[in-house]
Amino acid sequence: MFGSFIFAGLAIQIAWAEKVAERAREAHCANNANCAANACNVLIGGKLYCSQCNTGFVPINGKCVGKDDVTDKCTAADGNTASDETCAKCAGQTFMYKGGCYEQAIEPGNVMCGGAAGGKCTQATEGYFLPPGADNAHDSVVSCGDSIGVTLTGNKKYTGVDGCTACDGLQLTVEASGVAKCTACGPDAQQTARIVKTDGDVTSCVTEHECTSTAGFFVDATGSKKCTKCAETCKTCETEATKCTSCNEDKPYLKKAQSQDQAGECVTEEACTSGNTHYADDEEPKTCKPCTAGTFENCKTCTKSDTSVTCTACKENMVFGLGKKSCISSCPDNSEAKTENTCTCNDGFKLDEEETQCVPNDSPSNPCSTQDCKACSGAQTNKEICTECLSNKYLTPTNQCIDHCEYILGYYSSTEGNKRVCKKCEVANCLACSENGGCGLCKDGFYGEACSPCDSSCKTCSGNTANDCTSCKSGSALTYGSTGNTGTCGAECAAGTGTGKCRECGLTVEGTKYCSVCSQNNEYPQNGVCAVKTSRTDKCKDGSITGGVCNVCADGFFKMNGGCYSTSQLPGSTVCLSAQSTGGTCKTPEEGFSLTGESLVACYTGCAECTTTRDCSRCMDGYVKVGSACTKCHESCYTCEADATTCKVCTPGYYKESSSNGPCRKCSEGLAGCRQCATPVNGKFICFETDDNTGDNTGGSTNKSGLSTGAIAGISVAVIVVVGGLVGFLCWWFICRGKA
């Protein structure tokens, strides 16, 4: 709330300052007698001057004087007689600018021009440039920020860059129209600092966030900050043009010098795997990884199949450990490297259960019947209780052994001494804990490792004020602050007239309305909000704004419902995963949206992929196609088939009997007090969590459910599918679809 007052106070101060400045300019013009109506419109050095006078007068130095008194400065087109209302030609050490003649030696002429002769400016001051080929009948100096500019003989047009405060026109020629090269920018209408963006020979003024939101550009902090294009092989980059953070399709694999680096170089698959010290990982974003990333420490060379990476050689002075699962400097006791540089057990010895050491052949096998259990009490009885799992497994609250504790919602992987155990996440309002026990993913309305509450206006947030929202509730829209990562939640689109207003609110994303057609013909929806053409031309191609919409979006953005959208900000981030690097269209739609030609189509509820709003080719998880519609599954089904009540995979808290073709049953029906369970291959089910979080402690081979040892293998698969799938879905829903 306090943050809201600060924000409101700041807005009032800015508005008041702008009003004071406007009144000061108006007062300056009010003292300019004989200025024609609506002609006090030439802004020089923060003051307004006249561009056209009443009959009998002409503008000299921006003020109206008698036309017959200044024929030595301002004449008609013949160069001799007096001009009227505006100057047709200038003479002597004056120069033409916006309808009037200005003396170079005094203000405001000396603000624009450092030298004049023959009725034209010969040397521009900072903030202005000289258009080539100008004469005493045309503007011979142009403001760096003037995007309208001057049109000279032969229809040659020379303009500045919107928002530019310093530039040069050295590259301009008399042979063709052109735009000055901007070298410094002023703040935008919200007083956010802007920097120069260079794309080939074209410059523009953008905020740092607008720069980094455009694919293929980065903020170069060397010297004065500027927005620079990445190297051709980079799709995105940071700090330097050649420091890629993602790659284009011709060289799609990112190869880093050190695994902890954020950036690297882009290479082909052949260049990546040359020498076999790296392998190509095709999971997006594609990366070229060292062999150690896919195998184990000290692996020198490797090969990759469709499903796995295999180490083929260890580093110098290293040998393969037992079972080729490591590279070590010397073999363990009772083993030696006999063939293929691999440690094997000596005669009379065999590998233990974990394949980490060699034990005598007559050593007893692990007596525990619980799958992957290393130590237990009551072995081979109905009261067997596993107390420690194999080194790569975790002990659950009900004394089972699993690969990852995250398979059990509300638990995380931890250690107690030398044992790996599953611990309950104790953070309130947390969906998934991280390894240190802090929260890695909070429920909506909460943030941080402690899941502290957001401001009531936010759906998700990164802090506790109204300015820290990262997404908004249905019916309200996010307005980003200066950082471009967080903002405030306000009213959704409402139709209106005037600058910045919307004619049609024809786009709805996740329950919130956004603009599809702007009220003003020279504006268009940018991220769902009407933007003025002169301040936001970098999102819509030049000349593409007509009738309140954009027809062609700029590279790195995508077109939807008449507007241009970023994949890194709402609402675009919930609609499109990535935009085409060129062409202004979406490359990869989010689930629930599909591409039809170059347009995005919103599918109907429950549909994941469609070609039209009524033609669905695939339903979302939790829905099944019945007839032509996607019908929501029964509450016990995570996925379903045939009809909405036949579960394929159960939601957490339910299990499926192998012989059943209907809904799943609650875990508590299989064992009183059971909260989370899995469907085994044989037997009934196994409980992973009970009301008291201790379980029945009846072990694995003959637990209370009568589960057999062979069933446990099936359980691992089922758990991964059921719970792992849901965790993945939750991560996608709360992170990918909520990114800001």
N, C-alpha and C positions, 0 to 999 in steps of 0.2 A: 504494500500500500504506500509506504514511504517513497519507494522508487517511482510509483505512479505520479506522486506529487512533484518529485524532482523533474521527471520527464515533462509533465504539464507546465511547470514553471519555466523550464528551458524553452519549450515551444513558444510560450507567451513572450519571453525575452527576445527570441529571434524574430517573431512576428512584429513586435514593437519596434525593434531596430530597423527592420525593413520598411515599416510605415514612416519612421522618422526620416530615413534616407529618401523615400519617395516624396515626402512633403518638401524636403530640401531641394530636390530636383525640380518639383513643380513651382516652388517659390522662385527659383532661378529663372525659369521660363516665364513666370508671371511678370517679371521686370522687362521682358522683351516685347515692347510694344510693336504693333503692326505685324506680328507673326500670324500666318494663316491658321485657320482652325485645324486642330489635330496635326500640325506640322512641327510642333516642338518635340522632335523625336530623334535628334542626333546626340548620342551619348559619348562624351569625350571626358576622360579623367574624372568620371563620377558625376558630371554635370550634363544637363540637357541643353541643347542649342537648336536654333531654328533651321529648317531645311527649305522653307518656302514662305515668302512674305505676301502681304496684301498688295494690291495693285499700286504701283508707284514706288515700291521699295524692293530691295534685293538683300540677301543675307551676306554680310561681310563679318568674318570672325564669329559667325553664328548669331549675329544680331541684325535686325532690319534697319537699313539706312536708306536715304533717298537715292533713287537709281541714278540720277543725273550728277550726283556728287562723287561717284566712285568709278567713273569710266576708265580711270587709270588702273583699276584692279579688276573690275567686272564689266564684261561687254556682252553684246548679242553675238550671234554666230558669225557675223561679218567681221568681228574683231574691232569695230570702231564705234558703233552706236551703243546707246545704253540698253541693257537688258531689263526685263521686268519680271518681278516675282521670284525668279531663280536666275542664276548666272549660267550663260551658255558657254562662255570662255573666261579664263583668268589670265592675268598679265603680271609681268614683273616678278617680284619675289613673293608672289602669292601662289596658291595651288587650289585646285578643285577638290571638294569633298562634300558629298551628299547634298548637292544643289547650291552650295555657296562657295565663295572664295575666302581662303584663310591666309593671313600673313604669317610667314614662317618665323619671324623674329619675336612675336608676342604670343601670349596665351589666348586661345587654346591651340593655335597653330603649332607652336613649338613642342606641344605634347606629342604630336604625331610626326613632325617633320624636322629634320636637322639641317636642311639646306634646300633652297628653292631658286629657280631661275626660269625665265621664259614662260611663266604661268603654270609651272608644274613642279612637284617635289622631286628633288634629286637624291635625297638621303633620308631614309626612314629611321625613326627612333625605335627603341625596344617596344615590342608589342604591336608593331606595324611592319608592312613590307611593301615594296614597290612592284606593281604589276608591269611586266615588260611591254614596251610599245605604247605606254600611256602618253597622252598629249594634254594640252591645256584645256581641252573640251571635255575631258573625262576625269574621274577620280584617279589621281596619280599616286595615292597611298591607300592601303587597305588595312583594316584592323585584323590582327591575327585570329580573333574570335568571330569574324564576320563570315558566316557560312553562305550569305547571299552574294557578297563581293561586288565586283564591277564587270560590266560587259563592254569590251572595247571594239574598235573597228574590225570588221570581218567576223563579228559574232564570237570573238574569243572572250571566254569568261574566266576570271581569276578570283578565287575565294580563299577565305581563311578556314579554320577548323573550329567547330562549336566548342566553347569552353577554353580555347587556347589563349594564353597570355604572353607568349613569346614564340617567335617563329623566324624562318628565313625563306625567301623566295628565289634563292640562287639557282635552283633546278628548273625554274619556270622559263619558258621560251615564247617568242612571238609567234611561233609556228602553230601552237596548239593551246587549248584551254588547260588550266591546271589548278592544283590546290597547294597552298604553301605547306612547308614541312614544319609541323609544330614541335617546339623544343621544351615548352613548359605549359602547365595547365592550372586553371583556377578551380576552386571547389564547386560542387554541383548545387542544385537548389536547396538541398538539405544540409549544406555546408560540410559535406563529406569530401575529404581531399581526393583529388584526381591526379593521375599520372599519365604520361604520354605512352600510347600504345602504337607500336610500329609493325605494320604488316606489309612487307615489300616496300613500295614507295608511298604507301598510304599511312597517314598518322591520324589518331583520334585521341580524345580524352576520356578515360575510364577510371572508376574507383579500383582499388586493389582487389576487392572481391569480384568485381566484374571481369577483371583481368584473369584471375585464377579460375573463374567459372567458365571461361572460354577455352575449349579444348585446344591444346597446342600452344598455349601462352603461359608465361610465368613472370613473377615480379623480380626484376633484376635490381638488386640492392647496391650494386657497385656504383659509387658516385651518387648522383641523384637518382631516386627510384624511377624505373621505367618498366613498361609492359612489353616484353620481348618475346618473339616467336621462338619456339623450340626448334631444334634441329629436325631435318626432314624425317629421320627414322623414329623420332619420339612422337608419341601421341600426346603425352603429358610429360612435364619436366619440372625441375626446381633448381633454384640458385644459379644454374648455368644452362645454356641452350643444349649442351650435349649430355647433361645429367638427367637421363630419362627416368621417369617413374612408371610409365606404361608405354607400349610400343604399337606402331602401325602394322598393317597386315604383311607388308613386304619383308619386314624383319620382326617377327611377332614375339620373340622371347627376350625377356629382360634378364641380363646377366650382371650380377653385382660383384664388386671386388671382394667385399666382406659380407657375410650373411646378414649382419646387423645394419648394413647401409640401407638408406631409403631409396637411393637412386643407383643407376648403373648404365650400361650400354645395351642397345638393341641389336640382336643377332638372329641369323637364320638357324634352323634346326641343325643343319650341317655344321655351321660354325660352333654351335653349342656343344655338340657331341664329339667334335674333333679331338682326338687324344683320349677319349673315354673318361676324362676326369670330371665331366659334368653330364647331366641328362636333361632332356627337355620335358618339363612338366606342363601338360596341356590344360590343366585346370585354370580357368580364368581368374585373374589375369595370368597369361602364360609367362613362365619364368624358366631360366636356365640355371639349374641348381647344382651345387657340388655333390659328388657322390655321397658324402657324409650326411647330407640332408635326407636322403632316401634310404640309407642303410645304417651305418654306425661310425663312430669316431675312428680315425686313422685309415679309413678306406681310401685307396688311391684311384682305382678305376672301377667302372661299373657298366652294366647294361640294363636297359629298361624294356620290359614287356608291357602288355596291355594293362596288367594289374599290379605289377610289382617292380622294384628295382633290386638288382642282385649285384653284390660286390664281387668283382673278379680278381682283384689284387689289393694287397695291403701296402701301406707305405714302406719305405726302406727300413730294414732291420725289424720288420714286424711279421707275424704269422697269424693265420686264421685260428681263432679259438675253437673250442669244442663245438661241433655242429655248425661251424662256419657262421656263427652269430656275432663275432667280434673280431677285431684285429688287436693283438696283444704282443708285448715284447718277448714273452717266454711262456711256454705251455704250463698249465696247472700241474700239481703233483700227480704222479702216476700216469702221465701222458707225455707224448712227444710228437714233433712234426715229422712224420714218416713220408707221406706222399702229398703232392699238390700243396706243399707249404701249409698244411693243416694239422692241427693237434688232434690226435686220436688216443684213446685209452690203451694202455699197455696190456699185454696178455694177463688174464686173471682179473681184469677190472672192467667195469661197465659204467655207462653214464647214469647219473642219478635222475630223479624225477624232473628236475628243473634243467637238466642238461648243462650244468655249470661246473661239475666236478666228476672225477672218476672214483667209484667206490668198488670194493671187492665184489666179485660175482655172487658170493653167498650172502650179501647184505639183503635184509628183508625189504620188500617193496612197501610203498606207502600203504599203511593199513586203513587209512580213512577212505570211506566210500563217497563222501561229498565231493563233487566235481571240483578239481583244482585246489583242493584243500591240502595244506602241508602238515598241519598238526591239529589233533582233535582229541576230545575225551569221549568215552563210550563208543569207541570205534566198532563198526559193524553191528551196532545194535539200534533199536528204535529210539534210543536216547543219545545218539551220536551228535556232538556239538562241535563244529569247526571253530578253532580258536585262532588259526593263522592260515592265510592263503599262500599259494606260490608267489614268488617275488614280483610277478607281473600282474597279479590280481588284487582285488580289494575285498575286504570282509564287510558284508552288509549287516544291518542291525539284526537280521534274522539268521545270521551265521551262514550265509551263502557266499560264494566267491564269484565276482563279476569283473569284466574288463575295465569299466569306468563307472564311477558312482553317479555320474550325471544321467545314467539310465533311470535312476530313481529320482523323480521330481522332488525338489526340496532338499537334496543331499549333494555334497561335494567331496572330491577325493582329497584325502589327507593322510598323515602318518602319525603313529604313536610308537615311539621308539623305532624299532626296525620293522614294524608291521604297517602295512597299508590298510587303511580302514575308510569306511564311508561315514561322514559326519553330517548331522542335520544342520541345515542352514537356519540360523537363529535370527536372521535379520527380518524384521517385520516388513511386509509388503514387497518381498523379494521373490522373483520368479526363478532365478538361477544364481547360486553363489559361485564365486571364484575360488581358486585354490587356497587363498589365505583366509577364507571364511567371510570376506566382505562380499557385498552383492555385485554381481556382474550384469544383471538385468532386472530392473525394478518393474513393478506394475505401473500402469499409466497413472500419472499424477504424483509420482515419486522419483527421486534422482539420487545419484551418488552411491558409494559403498554402504552407507547407512540407510539408504532409501528415505531420505528426508522429504517432507511434503513440498510439492510445487505450489506456486500461487494458484488460487482457485480458478483463474482464467485459462490456465494452460492444460493441455492434454498430456504433453510430455515436456520436460524442461532440463536445463543444466544448472539451475540455481533457484533461489527461493523468491525472486522478485518477478513482477509482471513483465519485466524486460528480458527475462531469461527463458521464455517459451521456445521450444523447438518444434512443436506442433500444437494445433488447436482442436477443441472439441467440434463436433458436427455443428454447422451453422455459424461458425466464426472463422475468420481468416487470419493468417500470420502476416504481419508487416515487419520485415527484417530491419534491424538496426544497422549501425555503421560497420560492424564486423561481418555482417552477412551470414552469421551462423545462428543467431538467436534474434528474437524480436518480441513484439506484443501481439496479443490476440484481440481483434476488433470485429466490427460488424462485417458480415459477408456482403457480396455485391447487391446493390440496390439501384434500380434504374433512375436516371436523372439527366439533366442537360447542363452544358457548360464544360469548361476546361477540366479535364481529369474525371469527368463523369461518364457513366456507362449507359448506352442506349438499350442493349440487350444483355441480360445475365443468362446466357444460354449454355454455360458449362457448369456441370456439377461433379465434384470430385470428393468422394468420401463424405457426402452429406453437406458439403459447403458449396455455395454458388459463387462462380467467378464470371468476369465479364467476357463476352464473345464479340461484341461490337461496341466501339466507343462513340460517344455523342459527337465529338469533333472529328471531322474527316481527316485531319492531319495527325490524329493520335491512333494508337492501336493497343490491344491488351498485351502487356509484358508481364509474365507470371500471373496473369489474371487481373491485372490492374492497369488502367489506361495511362499511357506514358506519352509525353510530348515528343513529337518527332525530332525537334532540334536538340534535345538533351539525351535521347536514347537510340540514336540511329545505328549504333553498333549491334543491336539485337535484331533489327529488320534491315534487309538489303536496301540500299539507297534507291529511292523512287518506287518502292514497293508498298507504300502506305496509301491506301485509297479507301474512302468510305468508312473510315473508322476501324479497318482491319489491316493486317499485314499479309501480303500475298506470298512473299518469299522471305524466310527467316535467314539470319546470318549463320555462317558456319559454326558448328558446335552447339547450336540451339535447335529446337524442333518445333514445327508448326502444329497447332491444335486449335480448332474452333476459332479461327481468325486471329489468334495470338501466337507469340513466340515464348517458349518456355525453356528453362534450364533444368538439367537433370540433377543438379546439386541443391536445388531449392524447391520448396513446396509452391504450388501443387504438382509441378512437373516431376519431382522425384518419386511420387507415388504412381506415376503413369508410365514413365519411360526409364529404363535402366541406363541406356547410352544412346547418344545422338550420333548421326553420321558426321564424320569430320568435315565433309563438304555437302552442300545441298540443303541444309536447314530442315532435315527430317529425322524422325526417330529411327534408330537402328534396331534396338531390342526393347519391345514393350514389356511392361510389368504384367503379371498375371491379371487377367480381367480386362485387358485391352489388346487389340490386334491392329495390324497394319492393313489398310486397304488402299493399294496404290501408294500415295504419299501421305495419306490421311490416317489418323488414329481413330479407331472405333471403340467405344466403350461397350463391353459385352453386358448382357443382363445378369442379374444377381445369381451367383453360384457358377457362372461360366468362366472358365480359365482362358480358352482360346475360341475366337469366333471370326467369321468372315463378314458378317453383317450383325446388326443388333439382335436379329432373330435367328441366326444360323450358328449354333454352337457346335464345335467339333470336340471339345474336351471340357469336362466339368472340373471344378476345384475339388481338392480333398474335402471330404465332409458332405459332398453332393454326389448324386448319381443321375444319369440321364434316363428319364422316364418319359417316353414319347419324344416331344420336341423340347421339353423343359428340363432344367437341372433341379432336382428335388433334394431338399436337405435330408441327410441321413438321420436315422434314429439317434437319440442322444447318447446311446452307448457305443455307437460306431464312430471310429476315427475315419475310416473309409468303408464304403458299402457297395453292394452290387445287386443286380436284378431289380429288386425294389429297395426302398429306403430302409427296410427293417432287416435285411440280410447283411450282417457285418462281415467285412473282410479282415479288418484290423480294429481292435477295441480301443476306446479311449482309456487313459489312465483311471484306475479305480474299478475297471471291469475286466473280465476274462471270457474267453470263448471256449466252449466245450467242443471237442473235436467232432462230435456227431451232430452238432446243432447247426442249422441253417438260418436261424433267426437272430434276434438281438443278442448282445453279450450280457453276461450276468455280473452283478456286483461282486467285488472281491469278498465282501462281508458275508455273502451267501455261501462261499466256499469255506471260509473260516471266520468265525465270529471275531470282529474287531480288526480284520485285515483291511488296510487302506489301499495298498498297491500290490499287484500280483502280475503273473504272466501265465500264458497258456503253454503248457509243455507239449512235447510230441507224444509222450505216453503218460499214463496216470491222469491225475486231476490237474492241480495247479500248485504253484509255489508262491508263498507270500514274502514280499520284500520289506514290508513295513506294516506294523500293527499300531493300534491306538496307543499303547504304552511304549512304542518304538523299541521294544526288546524282542519281539517275535516269540514264537513258541519254543525256539531253541531246541528243536527236535532233530536238527541235522539235515543232511542231504539225501542219503540213500534210502532211509525209511522214515521220512518226516511225517507229520500228522496227516498230511494229505495222501500218504501212501505213494509218494513220488519215487520212481526208480532212478538209478544212476544214469541210465541211458537217456532219461528225459531231460536231464540238466543241460546237455549239449543243445537240445532244441530250444531250451529256455533262453539261452544266450542270444540265439538268433531272434527269437520272438521279442525279447526285451529291446534289442537294438532297433527292430522295426517299429515297435509300438512307441516306446518312450523316446528313443533317440529321434524318431521321425517327428514327434510332437515338439521336442525341444528345438529341432531345426526349424520347424514351422513357426514357433514362437519367436525365435531369433530373427527369422525373415520378416515376420509381421511387425515386430516392435522396433527393429533396427533399420532394415532395408526400406520398408514402407513408411517408416517414420523419420527417415534421414532429412536433415535440413540443410 
